[in-house]
Amino acid sequence: ELVSAGLCSVDQRKIDYGEASQEVIEAQKVAQANKAGVWSIERSEEAVGGGGPASPTSARAVEQIKTVQLSEICSGNHFYYTVIGDETSGLIEESMRLFTANNGTTGAPCDVRKNKIVAALFDGSWYRARILEKKGIKASVLYVDHGNMNSVPIATHLRPLDESLGTDKIPAVAKEAYLALTEVRSLDDDDGHDAAAMLQRIAWGKPVNARIFCDIDGKAQVALMDPTSSSSINEQLIAAGLARKSKQFKVYSIENRMVDASII
């Protein structure tokens, strides 16, 4: 049922070793042909890179503008967001609903090494999570499709995730981001706390536009556009004295990753 609906894929190694049934293989072929579920979002190597080595220009980022919603605020310039209308969100929500129905809510032994993707229990359902740190009988996890973090008991709140549901097969829905060229103090500082509160007040719980300039170490560098203002939230935080503009070396770091650096 999951394979034919495109909600999971068959491990290629099982196909290669003759361990997958012909029925399951045929079901996957039908899902691929219909571009159902995961097959609607996966791209071939030809689509990504044209089958050849990337040129210096193509390796650089082109500015993207997306309508997003913040899902977690970590500080005044650090947050997670989800893209409104992203079909991956509905796909993984249904896949994890079925995962919960098939496995119940009992934990199971699993690998809890740092950065391992597992299933973590939250409010009676399983969600995809990355292991951040193991602390005795508990583990700190990041729910990769929502951006929130939690500390959970390993024995009762973690279990292995189906390989077909890994983030290498279905990308994480929540994207980590920083306000580009905008420096704030930590949450322990009054100004840092006020910066996070201002970000929440302006952008939380509603659609906002994100100008995505590039990624640095997998983290999007963005300008969030306040729909009620002509200036970005980055600029508003700086104008309020709760943030400062980054030093020139950080400006160069972003410019060197972009096709058109003049927009910075």
C-alpha positions in Angstrom: 0.0 0.0 0.0 2.8 2.5 1.0 4.9 1.7 -2.1 2.0 1.9 -4.6 0.9 5.2 -3.1 4.5 6.6 -3.5 4.7 7.1 0.3 7.9 5.1 0.5 10.4 3.5 -1.8 12.0 0.0 -2.0 15.6 -0.2 -0.8 17.6 -0.5 -4.0 19.9 -3.1 -2.3 17.0 -5.4 -1.8 16.1 -5.2 -5.4 19.7 -5.8 -6.4 20.0 -8.8 -4.1 16.7 -10.3 -5.2 15.1 -9.8 -1.7 12.2 -7.6 -2.9 9.2 -9.3 -4.3 8.1 -8.8 -7.9 4.8 -7.4 -6.7 6.5 -4.7 -4.7 8.9 -3.8 -7.5 6.0 -3.5 -10.0 4.1 -1.3 -7.5 7.0 1.0 -7.3 7.3 1.2 -11.1 3.6 2.2 -11.2 4.2 4.9 -8.6 7.2 6.2 -10.4 5.3 6.3 -13.7 2.5 8.2 -12.1 4.9 10.5 -10.2 3.1 9.7 -7.0 4.3 10.7 -3.5 8.1 10.7 -3.2 8.4 10.3 -7.0 6.8 13.7 -7.5 9.6 15.5 -5.7 12.7 13.5 -6.5 14.9 14.8 -9.3 17.2 12.9 -11.6 20.9 13.7 -11.8 20.3 15.1 -15.3 17.7 17.5 -13.9 20.0 18.6 -11.1 23.3 19.0 -13.0 22.7 18.2 -16.6 24.9 15.0 -16.4 28.2 17.0 -16.4 30.4 18.9 -14.0 29.1 22.2 -12.7 30.7 25.3 -13.9 31.8 28.0 -11.4 28.8 30.1 -12.3 26.2 27.3 -12.1 27.6 26.4 -8.7 26.7 29.8 -7.3 23.3 30.6 -5.9 20.5 32.6 -7.6 18.3 34.6 -5.3 15.0 32.9 -4.6 11.8 34.5 -3.2 9.5 32.2 -1.3 6.5 32.6 0.9 7.3 30.9 4.2 6.0 30.5 7.7 8.3 30.4 10.7 8.1 27.2 12.6 10.7 27.8 15.4 12.6 30.9 16.6 16.1 30.1 18.1 17.3 33.7 18.5 16.8 37.1 17.0 18.4 36.1 13.7 18.2 32.3 13.7 15.0 30.3 13.0 13.4 27.5 11.1 10.8 28.0 8.4 8.6 25.9 6.1 7.7 26.9 2.6 3.9 27.4 2.1 2.6 25.1 -0.5 5.5 22.6 -0.2 4.0 19.3 -1.3 6.7 17.5 0.8 4.8 18.6 4.0 1.6 16.7 3.2 3.6 13.7 1.9 5.7 13.2 5.1 2.7 14.0 7.3 0.7 11.1 5.7 3.8 8.8 5.7 4.4 9.3 9.4 0.7 8.9 10.2 0.9 5.5 8.5 4.2 4.8 10.3 2.5 5.4 13.6 -0.4 3.2 12.7 1.8 0.4 11.6 4.3 0.6 14.6 2.2 1.8 17.5 3.7 4.1 20.0 6.2 1.8 21.7 9.9 2.6 21.5 12.4 0.2 20.0 16.2 -0.1 20.1 17.9 2.2 17.6 21.2 3.9 16.7 21.5 7.1 18.7 24.7 8.4 17.2 24.9 12.2 16.6 23.1 13.3 13.4 21.3 9.9 12.9 17.8 10.3 11.6 15.3 8.3 13.7 11.6 8.3 14.6 10.9 10.3 17.8 7.6 10.2 19.7 5.8 13.5 20.4 2.2 13.8 21.7 1.3 10.2 20.7 2.7 10.2 17.1 6.1 9.5 15.5 8.0 12.3 13.7 11.3 12.3 11.9 14.1 13.6 14.1 17.9 14.1 14.1 19.9 13.1 17.1 21.7 16.1 18.5 23.2 14.6 21.6 22.9 11.6 23.9 22.8 12.4 27.6 22.5 9.2 29.7 19.1 7.7 29.2 17.9 10.7 27.2 18.7 12.2 23.8 18.3 15.7 22.5 16.5 15.6 19.1 15.6 18.1 16.4 12.3 17.4 14.7 13.4 18.0 11.1 10.0 18.7 9.6 9.1 21.3 12.2 12.4 22.8 13.5 11.6 22.3 17.3 13.9 20.5 19.7 13.2 18.3 22.6 14.9 16.0 25.1 13.3 12.5 25.1 13.8 9.1 26.9 15.7 6.9 24.5 14.0 3.6 25.5 10.4 4.8 25.1 10.5 7.7 22.7 12.8 6.6 19.9 12.7 3.9 17.3 14.4 3.2 13.9 12.9 5.0 10.9 12.1 3.2 7.7 15.0 3.8 5.2 12.5 5.0 2.6 11.5 7.9 5.0 15.0 9.2 5.5 15.9 12.8 4.7 18.0 11.5 1.8 14.8 10.2 0.2 12.3 12.9 1.4 13.9 16.2 2.2 13.3 17.8 5.6 10.3 20.1 5.5 11.7 22.6 8.0 14.7 24.7 6.7 17.2 26.3 9.0 18.0 29.9 8.3 19.7 33.1 9.5 18.8 36.7 8.8 21.5 37.6 6.3 24.2 40.1 7.5 22.3 40.7 10.7 24.1 40.1 14.1 22.3 39.9 17.4 23.2 39.1 21.0 22.4 35.7 22.6 19.1 35.1 24.3 20.9 35.4 27.7 21.4 39.1 27.0 18.4 41.5 27.3 19.0 42.9 23.8 19.2 39.4 22.4 15.9 38.4 24.1 14.3 41.6 22.8 15.5 40.9 19.3 13.9 37.4 19.3 10.7 38.9 20.7 10.6 41.5 17.9 11.2 38.8 15.3 8.3 36.8 16.8 6.0 39.8 17.0 6.5 40.8 13.4 6.8 37.4 11.6 5.3 34.6 13.8 2.0 32.9 12.8 1.6 34.5 9.4 3.0 34.2 5.9 6.1 36.3 5.1 8.3 36.5 2.1 11.9 35.3 2.3 14.6 36.5 -0.1 17.0 33.5 0.0 20.4 34.6 -1.1 22.5 31.4 -0.6 23.3 28.6 1.8 26.3 28.6 4.2 26.9 25.2 5.8 23.4 24.2 4.9 21.8 27.2 6.5 19.8 29.6 4.3 20.9 33.3 4.4 17.7 35.3 4.0 16.1 38.7 4.3 12.6 38.4 5.7 10.1 40.9 4.2 7.5 42.3 6.5 4.3 42.6 4.5 3.3 45.7 6.4 6.6 47.5 5.8 8.7 48.6 2.9 11.9 47.5 4.9 13.0 44.0 5.7 12.9 42.6 9.2 16.7 42.5 9.1 16.7 46.3 8.6 14.0 46.9 11.2 16.0 45.0 13.9 19.1 47.1 13.1 17.1 50.3 13.1 15.7 49.4 16.5 19.2 49.0 17.9 18.7 45.3 18.6 21.0 44.1 15.9 24.0 45.3 13.9 25.1 44.8 10.3 27.7 42.1 9.8 31.3 42.9 9.2 32.6 43.1 5.6 34.2 39.6 5.6 30.7 38.2 6.0 29.4 40.3 3.2 32.1 38.9 1.0 31.2 35.4 2.1 27.7 35.7 0.8 28.7 37.7 -2.3 31.1 35.0 -3.3 28.3 32.4 -3.3 26.0 34.3 -5.5 25.6 34.7 -9.3 24.5 38.3 -8.9 26.0 39.9 -5.8 24.8 43.4 -6.6 21.4 42.6 -4.9 23.1 42.4 -1.4 
